[in-house]
């Protein structure tokens, strides 16, 4: 057991080292930097998370100098008291906006607290659900959020469908937090199950074997994982962190490349290496710089243009896609874009939809930029020839 955790630790350290080497962002454009400085609070669950570290780096190294913004990033928020205290401390420091990657307190209570202090609040990497929108009714300080939307479902559906079409007839399905009613894991699970249901309906007589197990890595989880690999399934559809949790065990069992592996995770060096080695076959990947869209939404509000970037006066609910990557060549292209000196959503890209810099910017311009999140969209913005 200790060896398994040590192996996982080394993978995480390797990932962090790769990020430090690859993602040294160039500063945002030094031209047209506003004189007025704004402070933004960032609520996070865990700053040791490698994706959160990359988001923090993007904010502080690239966006901050270009927009003359100071980001005040929370320590790990573990409970409601910590969340409320952070917002109150932000208010005392003159913060005008909050980007939230985590929420544990009653949502209406948090929004009322922000309204009391005249602090705008935007979700960091997701769309607001119906409960959030209901809680926000009548509160002009909630801006909504841009995020993957139903991509959790659709990505896992596409992944499963691909493996089934390629001949998989037995699938291991680690369900993560599905049994604990975590919405994103329920959506991912349903995507897999619906793809299987639809495939069986189109192929009468074909029955797909599905081996499910829930939870997150601990002694029991790793023991079950070993049993699942020993079943010699045709495919594993990992609802989380497949590149960290499944690649090495498959290698140890001599099954690397023989069992198809897919995962919903981030575009990162560990996943890239696994795909290059032929161990990872399908990645539904997100990239941290998508969070810049919510920064732009917040910046417009702080500078007096909140109403201009709401549709019918309601908080923003704009969905973006995840990248579907199925080859080492595709991954290599994405890695060069995501970890290049100029990020997928650069400061200059975002300034074009901020009215302080572009008085003609509209809500529709913002929606258009949000939707231009795929590889071809990004290289087109950069003027790169394929």
Secondary structure as GFF3:
##gff-version 3
##sequence-region A 1 386
A	DSSP	alpha_helix	2	22	.	.	.	ID=ss1
A	DSSP	beta_strand	38	43	.	.	.	ID=ss2
A	DSSP	alpha_helix	50	57	.	.	.	ID=ss3
A	DSSP	pi_helix	58	63	.	.	.	ID=ss4
A	DSSP	alpha_helix	64	67	.	.	.	ID=ss5
A	DSSP	beta_strand	69	73	.	.	.	ID=ss6
A	DSSP	alpha_helix	80	92	.	.	.	ID=ss7
A	DSSP	beta_strand	97	100	.	.	.	ID=ss8
A	DSSP	alpha_helix	107	117	.	.	.	ID=ss9
A	DSSP	beta_strand	120	123	.	.	.	ID=ss10
A	DSSP	alpha_helix	130	135	.	.	.	ID=ss11
A	DSSP	beta_strand	142	147	.	.	.	ID=ss12
A	DSSP	alpha_helix	151	165	.	.	.	ID=ss13
A	DSSP	beta_strand	170	174	.	.	.	ID=ss14
A	DSSP	three_ten_helix	178	180	.	.	.	ID=ss15
A	DSSP	alpha_helix	183	202	.	.	.	ID=ss16
A	DSSP	beta_strand	209	213	.	.	.	ID=ss17
A	DSSP	alpha_helix	219	230	.	.	.	ID=ss18
A	DSSP	beta_strand	235	238	.	.	.	ID=ss19
A	DSSP	alpha_helix	242	245	.	.	.	ID=ss20
A	DSSP	alpha_helix	247	252	.	.	.	ID=ss21
A	DSSP	beta_strand	260	266	.	.	.	ID=ss22
A	DSSP	alpha_helix	269	276	.	.	.	ID=ss23
A	DSSP	beta_strand	282	286	.	.	.	ID=ss24
A	DSSP	three_ten_helix	288	291	.	.	.	ID=ss25
A	DSSP	alpha_helix	292	300	.	.	.	ID=ss26
A	DSSP	pi_helix	301	305	.	.	.	ID=ss27
A	DSSP	three_ten_helix	307	309	.	.	.	ID=ss28
A	DSSP	beta_strand	316	319	.	.	.	ID=ss29
A	DSSP	beta_strand	323	325	.	.	.	ID=ss30
A	DSSP	alpha_helix	328	338	.	.	.	ID=ss31
A	DSSP	alpha_helix	347	351	.	.	.	ID=ss32
A	DSSP	alpha_helix	363	371	.	.	.	ID=ss33
A	DSSP	alpha_helix	375	382	.	.	.	ID=ss34
###
